[in-house]
């Protein structure tokens, strides 16, 4: 009797992860992601990055540049209004989807503001420049919040999430290339007005990404619940707590705003060093310490516990909605940390505040140090800075990130975190050496024989500079010093950034990850940004060398704290 059973069909081999990723690249979502990442990068580079180069060339002192940097605090506190965009809502006059419409509005406004900034004439209108930058550093972070929501909502698989994250990082770095390298080259040849108009055009073109991007189906169906401590507390407790913290934040921002307006718009003779030394600690107390203390009181005196709670309650009034939103943004991440870590929360917050101090405080003064010819500065051209900082520097940052990620996989998170603090602080000594004559850097170049190829490259690059630019007789040697120093500093910066990201990710509770990570990440730039006016004034009085030495020693605070945290985590593993 013959076997009439049907043969078993051969198993269909599922495509590999790499193949699926390559196929996904054809999806318009990926093209939109790449374009939209430019819109996230260019505004930050335009107002927090190359603006200081423009101001330096216009003769604006480092004291003023340091004060102007305070307007960028919007990037540090964007988590406060993040809950406003948890639910997608159409722009009334642009009904093409709740995510797409708001992306287009943000991009259009930023493009318009960059045009206004291009024709602002900073020496005569520094107050107007500050106002424009302030608005951009509010709209820019808002655009980033909406873009992050769109990216998460539109992903259909884990491969999509990973690929879109990679495309975001690639596009962001590429956008930085436009608002850094290209912007400097254009400014050197046809002026800063054209450079900023160019960046505005690029932002305007990113509207095409918003039009190309599909509206997520889930945007109209956001998460309906989230872990929160709010249900375990009575309104008569939460209302005063939120009111006290909101008032403290208002006072803190008022202190900053009043100082900036009086200094830049009204031209008041106010010492930046006095402001930072006297009011800086008050601002930190009002914006960080007081909310943490109130959160601790809620945890320990009210015995608050976290439960799954609906984000929207039917019939809830606007006042209660606002109360719930503020509570979830401010108190939930702090209360969870305190309930889990106890007194060790102080150490975690201190690390968040200090670990990236040297990076944050240095950002506003990099271009003045490269471009000025006094105060121990280097006197380089815009082309020099574009090549060394915005080309070699970007490559070094990527390399440092790869090294950091590899070492974390091999050695573990905390050893790399500790070393990251050391190298981030130590790079200040390299810049101090440049300010003092470059004896150590020159010795390193001669010992490694890197001087010859770098000088050859620099001499070739010098031929591409505008004819009217006067170059020093030792241009090649000077560029070799700058390139190797910036390369080392950016490797250290990329290394430390990966270590910090890994550490913050490790301390957050996955069930509070979004709000908790946003809070901790925002704190990493607070101290450095607040310290910029003080250091800007110090540069004008003492020169760059003294500032680099001071920031090196201040960086030691983070090193000491990271050693304590390493020891604590090692003890817990026993």
C-alpha positions as CSV (number, residue, x, y, z in Angstrom):
1,X,0.0,0.0,0.0
2,X,1.5,3.3,-1.1
3,X,2.0,6.2,1.2
4,X,-0.4,8.9,0.0
5,X,0.4,11.5,2.8
6,X,1.4,14.9,1.6
7,X,5.1,15.7,1.9
8,X,6.1,18.1,4.6
9,X,6.8,21.5,3.0
10,X,10.3,22.8,3.6
11,X,10.6,25.3,6.4
12,X,10.6,28.9,5.3
13,X,13.8,30.5,6.5
14,X,13.2,33.8,8.1
15,X,15.3,36.6,6.8
16,X,18.2,37.7,9.1
17,X,18.0,40.8,11.2
18,X,20.4,42.6,8.9
19,X,18.3,41.7,5.8
20,X,15.1,42.9,7.5
21,X,16.9,46.2,8.5
22,X,18.1,46.7,4.9
23,X,14.5,46.2,3.6
24,X,13.2,48.6,6.2
25,X,15.5,51.4,4.8
26,X,13.2,51.5,1.7
27,X,10.3,52.6,4.0
28,X,9.4,56.3,3.9
29,X,9.5,56.4,7.7
30,X,13.2,55.9,7.6
31,X,13.8,58.7,5.1
32,X,11.6,60.9,7.2
33,X,13.6,60.0,10.3
34,X,16.8,60.9,8.6
35,X,15.5,64.3,7.5
36,X,13.8,65.1,10.8
37,X,17.0,64.4,12.7
38,X,18.6,67.4,10.9
39,X,15.8,69.6,12.3
40,X,16.8,68.4,15.8
41,X,20.5,69.1,15.4
42,X,20.8,72.4,13.5
43,X,19.0,74.8,15.9
44,X,21.2,73.6,18.9
45,X,24.3,74.1,16.8
46,X,23.2,77.5,15.6
47,X,22.4,79.1,18.9
48,X,24.5,77.1,21.4
49,X,27.5,76.3,19.1
50,X,28.7,78.6,16.3
51,X,26.9,81.7,17.7
52,X,29.8,82.1,20.1
53,X,32.2,82.1,17.1
54,X,30.1,84.9,15.5
55,X,30.0,86.9,18.7
56,X,33.8,86.5,19.1
57,X,34.5,87.8,15.6
58,X,32.2,90.8,16.4
59,X,34.3,91.7,19.4
60,X,31.8,90.5,22.1
61,X,33.6,89.6,25.3
62,X,33.5,86.2,27.0
63,X,31.6,87.7,30.0
64,X,28.7,88.5,27.7
65,X,28.9,85.2,25.8
66,X,28.8,83.4,29.2
67,X,25.7,85.3,30.2
68,X,24.0,84.7,26.9
69,X,24.6,80.9,27.4
70,X,22.0,81.0,30.2
71,X,19.2,81.3,27.7
72,X,19.9,77.7,26.6
73,X,18.6,76.3,29.8
74,X,15.4,75.3,28.0
75,X,17.3,72.2,26.8
76,X,17.9,71.3,30.4
77,X,14.3,71.6,31.6
78,X,12.3,70.3,28.7
79,X,11.0,67.4,30.8
80,X,8.8,69.9,32.6
81,X,6.5,70.4,29.6
82,X,7.0,67.0,28.1
83,X,3.7,65.7,29.5
84,X,1.9,68.3,27.4
85,X,2.8,66.3,24.3
86,X,1.9,62.9,25.5
87,X,-1.3,63.1,23.6
88,X,-1.2,64.1,19.9
89,X,-3.4,67.1,19.1
90,X,-3.8,68.8,15.7
91,X,-2.7,72.4,15.2
92,X,-6.1,74.1,14.6
93,X,-5.1,75.5,11.1
94,X,-3.0,72.5,10.0
95,X,-5.0,69.3,10.2
96,X,-2.5,66.8,8.9
97,X,-2.0,64.8,12.1
98,X,-1.1,65.7,15.7
99,X,2.6,64.9,15.4
100,X,3.2,66.1,11.8
101,X,1.4,69.4,12.3
102,X,3.4,70.4,15.4
103,X,6.7,69.3,13.8
104,X,6.0,71.6,10.9
105,X,5.1,74.5,13.1
106,X,8.2,74.1,15.2
107,X,10.4,73.8,12.1
108,X,8.8,76.9,10.4
109,X,9.2,79.1,13.5
110,X,12.8,78.1,14.0
111,X,13.6,78.8,10.3
112,X,12.0,82.2,10.6
113,X,13.9,83.0,13.8
114,X,17.2,82.0,12.3
115,X,16.5,84.5,9.5
116,X,15.8,87.2,12.0
117,X,19.0,86.2,13.9
118,X,21.0,86.4,10.6
119,X,20.2,90.1,10.3
120,X,20.2,91.0,14.0
121,X,23.6,92.8,14.1
122,X,24.7,91.3,17.5
123,X,27.0,94.2,18.6
124,X,24.1,96.6,18.4
125,X,21.3,94.3,19.4
126,X,22.7,91.8,21.9
127,X,19.4,91.9,23.8
128,X,17.4,90.9,20.7
129,X,19.9,88.1,20.0
130,X,19.3,86.8,23.6
131,X,15.5,86.9,23.1
132,X,15.7,85.0,19.7
133,X,18.0,82.4,21.2
134,X,15.7,82.0,24.2
135,X,12.7,81.3,22.0
136,X,14.7,78.9,19.8
137,X,15.9,77.0,22.9
138,X,12.2,76.5,23.9
139,X,10.9,75.6,20.5
140,X,13.9,73.4,19.7
141,X,13.5,71.1,22.7
142,X,9.7,71.0,22.1
143,X,10.4,69.8,18.5
144,X,12.7,67.1,20.0
145,X,10.0,65.9,22.4
146,X,7.5,65.6,19.6
147,X,10.0,63.9,17.3
148,X,10.9,61.3,20.0
149,X,7.2,60.6,20.5
150,X,6.7,60.2,16.7
151,X,9.8,57.9,16.4
152,X,8.5,55.6,19.2
153,X,4.9,55.5,18.0
154,X,5.7,54.9,14.3
155,X,8.0,51.9,14.9
156,X,6.5,48.5,14.1
157,X,9.2,46.2,15.5
158,X,12.3,46.1,17.5
159,X,14.4,46.3,14.3
160,X,12.5,49.5,13.4
161,X,13.3,51.0,16.8
162,X,17.0,50.2,16.5
163,X,17.3,51.3,12.9
164,X,15.4,54.6,13.5
165,X,17.6,55.3,16.6
166,X,20.7,54.7,14.4
167,X,19.4,57.0,11.7
168,X,18.5,59.6,14.2
169,X,22.1,59.6,15.6
170,X,23.6,59.7,12.1
171,X,21.3,62.5,11.0
172,X,21.9,64.5,14.2
173,X,25.7,64.2,13.7
174,X,25.3,65.2,10.0
175,X,23.2,68.2,11.0
176,X,25.9,69.2,13.4
177,X,28.3,69.0,10.4
178,X,26.1,71.6,8.6
179,X,25.7,73.9,11.7
180,X,29.4,73.6,12.5
181,X,31.8,72.7,9.7
182,X,29.9,74.1,6.8
183,X,28.6,77.1,8.7
184,X,32.1,78.2,9.6
185,X,33.4,77.8,6.1
186,X,30.6,79.8,4.7
187,X,31.0,82.5,7.3
188,X,34.7,82.8,6.5
189,X,34.0,83.4,2.8
190,X,30.7,85.3,2.6
191,X,29.9,86.3,6.2
192,X,27.7,85.2,9.1
193,X,24.5,86.6,7.7
194,X,24.7,84.2,4.7
195,X,25.8,81.4,7.0
196,X,22.7,81.7,9.2
197,X,20.4,82.1,6.2
198,X,21.9,78.8,4.9
199,X,21.0,77.1,8.2
200,X,17.5,78.6,8.1
201,X,17.1,77.1,4.5
202,X,18.2,73.7,5.7
203,X,15.7,73.8,8.6
204,X,12.9,74.9,6.2
205,X,13.7,71.9,4.0
206,X,13.2,69.6,6.9
207,X,9.5,70.4,6.6
208,X,9.6,67.9,3.7
209,X,10.5,65.2,6.3
210,X,7.3,66.1,8.2
211,X,5.2,65.9,5.1
212,X,6.9,62.6,4.2
213,X,6.4,61.1,7.7
214,X,3.3,59.0,8.2
215,X,1.1,60.0,11.1
216,X,1.3,57.2,13.7
217,X,-1.9,55.3,14.1
218,X,-1.2,55.1,17.8
219,X,-0.8,58.9,18.3
220,X,-4.5,59.2,18.9
221,X,-4.4,56.3,21.3
222,X,-1.7,57.2,23.8
223,X,-0.9,55.2,26.9
224,X,-3.8,55.4,29.2
225,X,-2.0,54.7,32.5
226,X,1.4,55.0,34.1
227,X,3.0,54.2,37.5
228,X,2.6,57.1,39.8
229,X,2.7,58.0,43.5
230,X,-0.2,60.5,43.0
231,X,-3.1,58.1,43.8
232,X,-1.7,57.3,47.3
233,X,-1.7,60.9,48.3
234,X,-4.5,63.3,49.2
235,X,-5.1,66.5,47.2
236,X,-4.6,68.6,50.4
237,X,-1.0,67.2,50.4
238,X,-0.2,67.2,46.7
239,X,-1.5,70.7,46.0
240,X,0.8,72.5,48.5
241,X,3.7,70.3,47.5
242,X,3.3,71.2,43.8
243,X,2.6,74.8,44.6
244,X,5.8,75.2,46.7
245,X,8.0,73.6,44.0
246,X,6.3,75.6,41.2
247,X,6.9,78.8,43.2
248,X,10.5,77.8,43.8
249,X,11.0,77.2,40.1
250,X,9.4,80.5,39.2
251,X,11.7,82.3,41.6
252,X,14.8,80.5,40.2
253,X,13.9,81.3,36.6
254,X,13.1,84.9,37.6
255,X,16.5,85.4,39.1
256,X,18.1,84.1,35.9
257,X,15.9,86.1,33.6
258,X,16.3,89.3,35.6
259,X,20.1,89.0,35.5
260,X,20.2,88.3,31.7
261,X,17.8,91.1,30.9
262,X,19.7,93.6,33.1
263,X,23.1,92.5,31.8
264,X,22.3,92.2,28.1
265,X,19.2,94.3,27.3
266,X,19.7,97.1,29.8
267,X,23.5,97.2,29.9
268,X,23.6,97.2,33.7
269,X,27.1,97.0,35.3
270,X,26.6,93.7,37.1
271,X,29.4,91.3,38.0
272,X,28.7,87.8,36.5
273,X,31.1,86.3,39.1
274,X,29.0,87.9,41.9
275,X,25.8,86.6,40.4
276,X,27.0,83.1,40.1
277,X,28.7,82.9,43.5
278,X,25.8,84.6,45.4
279,X,22.6,83.6,43.4
280,X,23.9,80.4,41.7
281,X,23.7,78.3,44.9
282,X,20.2,79.7,45.6
283,X,19.0,78.7,42.1
284,X,20.3,75.2,42.5
285,X,18.6,75.0,45.9
286,X,15.3,76.2,44.5
287,X,15.4,74.1,41.3
288,X,17.0,70.8,42.6
289,X,17.4,70.6,46.3
290,X,14.0,71.9,47.4
291,X,12.0,69.6,45.1
292,X,14.1,66.7,46.3
293,X,13.4,67.6,50.0
294,X,9.7,67.9,49.3
295,X,9.7,64.6,47.5
296,X,11.5,63.0,50.4
297,X,8.9,64.3,52.9
298,X,6.1,62.9,50.7
299,X,7.8,59.5,50.7
300,X,8.7,59.2,54.4
301,X,6.0,61.2,56.2
302,X,3.0,60.3,53.9
303,X,4.1,56.7,53.2
304,X,3.4,57.3,49.5
305,X,3.6,54.2,47.2
306,X,3.5,53.9,43.5
307,X,0.6,52.3,41.7
308,X,-0.7,52.0,38.2
309,X,-2.8,55.1,37.6
310,X,-4.8,56.4,34.6
311,X,-3.4,59.5,32.9
312,X,-6.8,60.9,32.1
313,X,-9.8,60.7,34.4
314,X,-13.3,61.4,33.0
315,X,-14.8,64.6,34.4
316,X,-11.5,65.8,35.8
317,X,-11.2,69.6,35.8
318,X,-8.4,71.6,34.3
319,X,-6.9,72.4,37.7
320,X,-6.7,68.8,38.6
321,X,-5.2,67.9,35.2
322,X,-2.5,70.5,35.6
323,X,-1.8,69.3,39.2
324,X,-1.5,65.7,38.0
325,X,0.8,66.7,35.1
326,X,3.2,68.7,37.2
327,X,3.2,66.0,39.9
328,X,4.1,63.3,37.4
329,X,6.8,65.4,35.8
330,X,8.5,66.6,39.0
331,X,7.7,64.3,41.9
332,X,7.2,60.8,40.4
333,X,10.9,60.4,39.3
334,X,12.3,61.9,42.5
335,X,10.0,59.9,44.8
336,X,10.8,56.6,43.1
337,X,14.5,57.3,43.4
338,X,14.2,58.3,47.1
339,X,12.0,55.3,48.0
340,X,14.4,52.9,46.3
341,X,17.8,54.4,47.2
342,X,17.2,56.4,50.4
343,X,20.0,58.8,51.3
344,X,22.0,57.5,48.4
345,X,19.7,59.6,46.1
346,X,21.9,62.5,47.2
347,X,24.9,60.9,45.6
348,X,23.0,60.1,42.4
349,X,21.8,63.7,42.0
350,X,25.3,65.0,42.8
351,X,26.8,62.9,40.1
352,X,24.2,64.0,37.6
353,X,25.0,67.6,38.5
354,X,28.8,67.4,38.4
355,X,29.9,64.6,36.0
356,X,29.6,66.7,32.8
357,X,30.6,70.0,34.4
358,X,33.7,70.4,32.4
359,X,31.9,69.7,29.1
360,X,29.0,72.0,29.9
361,X,31.1,75.0,31.0
362,X,33.6,74.7,28.2
363,X,31.1,74.7,25.4
364,X,30.5,78.5,25.2
365,X,34.2,79.4,25.4
366,X,35.7,77.0,22.8
367,X,35.3,79.3,19.9
368,X,36.6,82.4,21.8
369,X,39.7,80.3,22.8
370,X,40.3,79.2,19.3
371,X,39.7,82.5,17.5
372,X,40.9,85.3,19.8
373,X,44.5,86.4,19.8
374,X,44.6,87.7,23.4
375,X,44.0,86.4,26.9
376,X,46.2,83.3,26.2
377,X,43.9,82.4,23.3
378,X,45.2,80.8,20.0
379,X,44.2,83.2,17.2
380,X,43.1,80.6,14.6
381,X,41.0,81.3,11.6
382,X,37.4,80.0,11.0
383,X,38.7,77.4,8.5
384,X,41.2,76.1,11.1
385,X,38.4,75.7,13.7
386,X,36.1,74.1,11.1
387,X,38.7,71.5,10.2
388,X,40.0,70.8,13.7
389,X,36.8,71.0,15.7
390,X,33.9,70.2,13.4
391,X,35.6,67.6,11.3
392,X,38.3,65.9,13.3
393,X,36.4,66.6,16.5
394,X,33.2,64.8,15.3
395,X,35.2,61.8,14.2
396,X,36.9,61.7,17.6
397,X,33.6,61.9,19.4
398,X,32.3,58.9,17.5
399,X,35.5,57.0,18.1
400,X,35.4,57.8,21.8
401,X,31.8,56.6,22.0
402,X,32.7,53.3,20.4
403,X,35.7,52.9,22.8
404,X,33.5,53.6,25.8
405,X,30.8,51.2,24.7
406,X,33.3,48.4,24.0
407,X,35.0,48.9,27.4
408,X,31.7,48.8,29.2
409,X,30.9,45.5,27.5
410,X,34.3,44.1,28.6
411,X,35.1,45.7,31.9
412,X,31.7,46.7,33.2
413,X,29.9,50.1,33.7
414,X,31.5,51.5,36.8
415,X,35.2,51.2,36.0
416,X,34.5,53.0,32.7
417,X,32.3,55.6,34.5
418,X,35.2,56.3,36.9
419,X,37.8,56.6,34.2
420,X,35.5,58.8,32.1
421,X,35.4,61.3,34.9
422,X,39.2,61.4,35.0
423,X,39.8,61.8,31.3
424,X,37.1,64.5,30.9
425,X,38.8,66.5,33.6
426,X,42.3,65.8,32.4
427,X,41.7,67.2,28.9
428,X,41.5,70.7,30.5
429,X,45.3,70.3,31.2
430,X,45.8,69.8,27.4
431,X,44.1,73.1,26.7
432,X,46.0,74.8,29.6
433,X,49.2,73.6,27.9
434,X,48.1,75.2,24.6
435,X,47.4,78.4,26.4
436,X,50.8,78.3,28.0
437,X,52.8,77.7,24.8
438,X,52.1,74.1,23.9
439,X,55.4,72.6,25.3
440,X,53.8,69.3,26.3
441,X,51.7,68.9,23.2
442,X,54.8,69.7,21.0
443,X,56.8,67.1,22.9
444,X,54.0,64.5,22.3
445,X,53.9,65.3,18.6
446,X,57.6,65.0,18.2
447,X,57.8,61.7,20.2
448,X,55.0,60.1,18.3
449,X,56.1,61.5,14.9
450,X,52.6,62.8,14.3
451,X,53.8,66.3,13.7
452,X,55.0,65.6,10.1
453,X,51.8,64.2,8.6
454,X,49.6,66.7,10.5
455,X,51.8,69.6,9.4
456,X,51.6,68.4,5.8
457,X,47.8,68.2,6.0
458,X,47.6,71.6,7.6
459,X,49.8,73.2,5.0
460,X,47.6,71.7,2.3
461,X,44.4,73.0,4.0
462,X,45.9,76.4,4.4
463,X,46.0,76.8,0.6
464,X,42.1,76.5,0.6
465,X,41.6,79.4,2.9
466,X,40.4,82.8,1.6
467,X,43.3,84.8,0.1
468,X,42.7,87.8,2.5
469,X,43.3,85.6,5.6
470,X,46.7,86.2,7.0
471,X,48.4,83.0,8.2
472,X,51.2,82.7,10.7
473,X,54.6,81.4,9.5
474,X,54.3,78.3,11.7
475,X,50.7,77.6,10.6
476,X,51.3,73.9,10.1
477,X,52.7,73.4,13.6
478,X,49.9,75.5,15.2
479,X,47.2,73.4,13.4
480,X,48.9,70.2,14.4
481,X,48.7,71.2,18.0
482,X,45.1,72.2,17.7
483,X,44.0,69.0,15.8
484,X,45.7,66.6,18.2
485,X,44.3,68.4,21.3
486,X,40.8,68.6,20.0
487,X,41.0,65.0,18.9
488,X,42.0,63.9,22.4
489,X,39.4,66.1,24.1
490,X,36.6,64.8,21.9
491,X,37.6,61.2,22.4
492,X,37.5,61.8,26.1
493,X,34.1,63.6,25.7
494,X,32.5,60.8,23.7
495,X,33.9,58.2,26.2
496,X,32.5,60.1,29.2
497,X,29.2,60.7,27.5
498,X,28.7,57.0,26.9
499,X,29.7,56.2,30.4
500,X,27.3,58.8,31.8
501,X,24.4,57.6,29.6
502,X,25.1,54.0,30.8
503,X,25.2,55.0,34.4
504,X,22.0,57.0,34.3
505,X,20.2,54.2,32.4
506,X,21.3,51.8,35.2
507,X,19.9,53.8,38.0
508,X,16.5,54.5,36.6
509,X,13.5,52.3,37.2
510,X,12.2,50.8,33.9
511,X,8.6,51.6,35.0
512,X,9.5,55.3,35.4
513,X,12.2,55.3,32.7
514,X,10.9,58.1,30.5
515,X,10.4,60.8,33.2
516,X,13.2,59.6,35.5
517,X,15.9,59.6,32.8
518,X,14.7,62.9,31.4
519,X,15.0,64.5,34.8
520,X,18.5,63.1,35.5
521,X,19.8,63.9,32.0
522,X,18.6,67.4,32.3
523,X,20.6,68.0,35.5
524,X,23.8,67.1,33.8
525,X,24.1,70.5,32.1
526,X,22.7,72.7,34.9
527,X,25.8,73.5,37.0
528,X,28.0,74.0,33.9
529,X,25.5,76.3,32.3
530,X,25.0,78.3,35.4
531,X,28.8,78.6,35.8
532,X,29.4,80.1,32.4
533,X,28.9,83.7,33.3
534,X,31.4,83.4,36.2
535,X,34.0,81.8,34.1
536,X,33.4,84.2,31.2
537,X,34.2,87.1,33.5
538,X,37.2,85.3,34.9
539,X,38.6,84.8,31.4
540,X,38.4,88.5,30.7
541,X,40.2,89.3,33.9
542,X,42.8,86.4,34.1
543,X,42.9,84.7,30.7
544,X,42.1,81.2,29.6
545,X,45.0,79.4,31.3
546,X,43.7,80.0,34.9
547,X,40.2,78.9,33.9
548,X,41.4,75.6,32.5
549,X,43.3,74.8,35.7
550,X,40.2,75.7,37.8
551,X,37.9,73.5,35.7
552,X,40.4,70.6,35.9
553,X,40.2,70.7,39.7
554,X,36.5,71.1,39.7
555,X,36.3,68.1,37.5
556,X,37.9,66.2,40.4
557,X,34.6,66.5,42.3
558,X,32.9,64.2,39.9
559,X,35.9,61.8,40.0
560,X,35.6,61.5,43.8
561,X,31.9,61.0,43.7
562,X,32.1,58.4,41.0
563,X,34.7,56.5,43.1
564,X,32.2,56.5,46.0
565,X,29.4,55.3,43.8
566,X,31.6,52.5,42.4
567,X,32.4,51.4,45.9
568,X,28.7,51.5,46.8
569,X,27.7,49.3,43.9
570,X,30.5,46.9,44.5
571,X,29.4,46.5,48.1
572,X,25.8,45.8,47.1
573,X,26.9,43.0,44.8
574,X,28.7,41.2,47.6
